[in-house]
Amino acid sequence: MTAVIYTHSHVDHFGGVRGVVSCDDVASGRVPVLAPEGFVHHAVAENVYAGAAMSRRAAYMYGAALPVGPGGQMGAGLGMTTSTGTVTLIPPTWDVTHTGQEETLDGVRIVACSTRATSAPRSPRC
């Protein structure tokens, strides 16, 4: 694992992080975790404070509790269902603070672009 990039604070975009990287690898600096500035605040605000409502919405949206039958199962375009595992979070080690910010990960140049006015809060403005 070279790095982890959290794009935004929706739990389905960060909640399985400990399934792909260990806290020890991040703490040692071997694997950086990049995220938009303010990511942890927004992740907590959305997924702890509003978690019950968000989970209920996802259960209806994805139909995870509906039985799989001979005709298949319900899908929602993003995948066949949501994860039923344990949600995890490793705090970011690098903040993305502005559009145009450049980082190099394993020899690959990454240029950040904020997309603030979309479905999840993020900083900074473009």
N, C-alpha and C positions, 0 to 999 in steps of 0.2 A: 504494500500500500504506500503510495507516494504522498497523498494529501486527501483531505475531505473538504468539499465545498458545499456549504449550506446556501441555497439560493434564496430561501425565504422561510418564514416561520410556521408554515403549515406542517403539522405533525407527520404527515406522510412523506415529507421531504427531509426529515432529520431523525425521526423516532426509532429507526433501526440501526443507528450509527455504531452501537457496540456489537452489532453482528458482523461488522466489517473491519473494525479497528479497536484496539484495546486502549484503555485509559493510560496504561504504562507507555505505549508507543507515543501517545500525544504528550504526556507529561515529560517524557525524556527529550522531546523536540524532534524525534525521528519522523513524526507525521504531523504537519501543521493542519489546523482546522480553520478555514476561511469562512467568514460570514459578513453580511452587511452590518454596519455599525448599528447597535441597538437591537441586534437579533435576539439575545437572551430575554430582554425586557418584553419584546413582542411575542416570543414563544411562550413565556409564562403568562402574559396577559391573555393570549388567545386560548391556550391549551390547559391552563389551570383555572383561571377565573371563569372562562366560558367553556371549559372542557365538557361538561355534561351536555350542554346544548349542542356543541359541535359533534360530539359522539352520537347523539340522537339523530342529528341531521344526516351524518354519514351512514348510520344504520338504515335509514329510510332510502337514502340516495343510492347506495350500493346494493341493497337487498341481501346483505350478508346472512341474515337469518332465514332466508327462503331456502327451501330444500332444492338440492341438485336433482334433476329428473332426467328421464330418457331424452328430452329435448335440450338438455344442457342446463345452464344456470344464467341468472341475470347478469348482465354486464353494463357498465356505464361509460364505456369509451376510454377510460383511463386504465382500466384493468378489470379483472373479473370480480374482485371484491377487495375489501380492506384487510390489512393484517390483523390478526387476533393475538399477536405476541405482546411482550412487554415493551412499553415505550421507554426509550433511553435518550439521554442527551449528554454530550460532552461539550463543554463550553468552548467557543472559538478561541484560537490563539492569535489570529490575525484578523483585524477589522478592515473591511472594505469601506472607505470613508467618502469616496467620490468617483464619479464617472471618469474613466481614463486612468485610474490607478493601475499600475502595472506590478505584477509579481511574477517570479519565475519559479515554477514547480517542476522538479526533475528535468530541467533543461527546456521546458516549454514555457513560452511567454504568455501570460494571461493578462488581458486588458478588461477591466471591469466596466460594466454599464449598468447604472441604476435604472430600474423600471418602476419608479415610485408609485405611479397612479394605476396600480393593478390590484389584484385580489388580496394581497397580503401587505401589511405595512412594512416599510423598509426605509432606510436612510442611505444616502443623502438624496437631495434633489438633483435631477439632470441639469 
